[in-house]
Each structure stands twice: as C-alpha cells, then as structure tokens.
Amino acid sequence: MGGWLALIPWRVKVAAVAAAAFVLGLLRWRSAAVEQALERARQEQETHRLNAIMDAQKVKADVETLDDVGLAARASQWLRKD
C-alpha cells in the first residue's frame, strides 16, 4: 500500500508537507479573524441591548414619578384611537 509513496521524490514530499502546513495556517488565521469579528459583533449587540434597557428604565422611572392627573388627557392627543 505504501509502495507508491517511495516513488515520489523526497523534495516533492517536503514541498507537499510545507504547502499543506501553509494552507492549514491560513485557514487557522482566517478562522481566528472570523471568531474575532463575531465576538466584536456580540459585544456591540450587548452594548446596544443594555443601552436600550437603561433607556427604558429611565422612561419608566420618569412616568412613575409623574404625579400628574392631566397626563392621561394630554397623552390621549398623541395616541391613536383604535
């Protein structure tokens, strides 16, 4: 089974192994770059989500602190009547 391998010159074998190592290195480098881009996107999404939660909490706190009986009357101007 390994007899055909003996027919290939050693320089070609070394070049094939070097080429394979180079290609594997490029694939690993690409994989690391993709993983880094995905991690950056996750962090941006998490930051956006946390900012949205903080804004919602601020609005909720503002609405709860308002002790205005005319608020519903004024808000009804801006709400659709369904």
C-alpha positions as CSV (number, residue, x, y, z in Angstrom):
1,M,0.0,0.0,0.0
2,G,2.8,2.4,0.8
3,G,4.9,1.3,-2.2
4,W,3.8,4.2,-4.4
5,L,4.9,6.7,-1.8
6,A,8.5,5.5,-2.3
7,L,8.3,6.5,-5.9
8,I,7.7,10.2,-5.1
9,P,11.0,12.2,-4.7
10,W,11.7,13.5,-1.2
11,R,11.8,17.1,-2.3
12,V,8.2,16.8,-3.6
13,K,7.2,15.2,-0.3
14,V,8.8,18.1,1.7
15,A,7.2,20.7,-0.6
16,A,3.8,19.0,-0.2
17,V,4.0,18.9,3.5
18,A,5.2,22.6,3.6
19,A,2.3,23.6,1.3
20,A,-0.2,21.7,3.5
21,A,1.2,23.4,6.6
22,F,0.9,26.8,4.9
23,V,-2.7,26.2,3.9
24,L,-3.6,24.9,7.4
25,G,-2.0,28.1,8.8
26,L,-4.0,30.3,6.5
27,L,-7.2,28.5,7.4
28,R,-6.5,28.9,11.1
29,W,-5.7,32.6,10.6
30,R,-9.0,33.1,8.8
31,S,-10.9,31.2,11.5
32,A,-9.4,33.4,14.2
33,A,-10.3,36.6,12.3
34,V,-13.9,35.4,11.8
35,E,-14.1,34.5,15.5
36,Q,-12.8,37.9,16.4
37,A,-15.4,39.6,14.2
38,L,-18.2,37.6,15.7
39,E,-17.1,38.5,19.2
40,R,-17.0,42.2,18.3
41,A,-20.5,41.9,16.9
42,R,-21.7,40.2,20.1
43,Q,-20.2,42.9,22.2
44,E,-21.8,45.7,20.1
45,Q,-25.1,43.9,20.3
46,E,-24.9,43.5,24.0
47,T,-24.0,47.2,24.5
48,H,-26.9,48.2,22.3
49,R,-29.2,46.0,24.3
50,L,-28.0,47.3,27.7
51,N,-28.4,50.9,26.5
52,A,-32.0,50.1,25.4
53,I,-32.7,48.6,28.8
54,M,-31.3,51.6,30.6
55,D,-33.3,54.0,28.4
56,A,-36.5,52.0,29.1
57,Q,-35.8,52.1,32.8
58,K,-35.3,55.8,32.7
59,V,-38.6,56.4,30.9
60,K,-40.4,54.0,33.3
61,A,-38.9,55.9,36.3
62,D,-39.9,59.3,34.8
63,V,-43.5,58.1,34.2
64,E,-43.8,56.7,37.7
65,T,-42.5,59.9,39.3
66,L,-45.0,62.0,37.4
67,D,-47.9,62.7,39.7
68,D,-50.0,64.5,37.2
69,V,-53.7,63.8,36.7
70,G,-53.8,65.6,33.4
71,L,-51.2,63.4,31.9
72,A,-53.7,60.9,30.5
73,A,-55.6,63.8,28.9
74,R,-52.5,65.2,27.2
75,A,-51.3,61.7,26.2
76,S,-54.6,60.9,24.5
77,Q,-53.8,63.6,22.0
78,W,-50.8,61.7,20.8
79,L,-52.2,58.2,20.9
80,R,-54.2,56.6,18.1
81,K,-57.8,55.9,18.8
82,D,-58.3,52.2,17.9
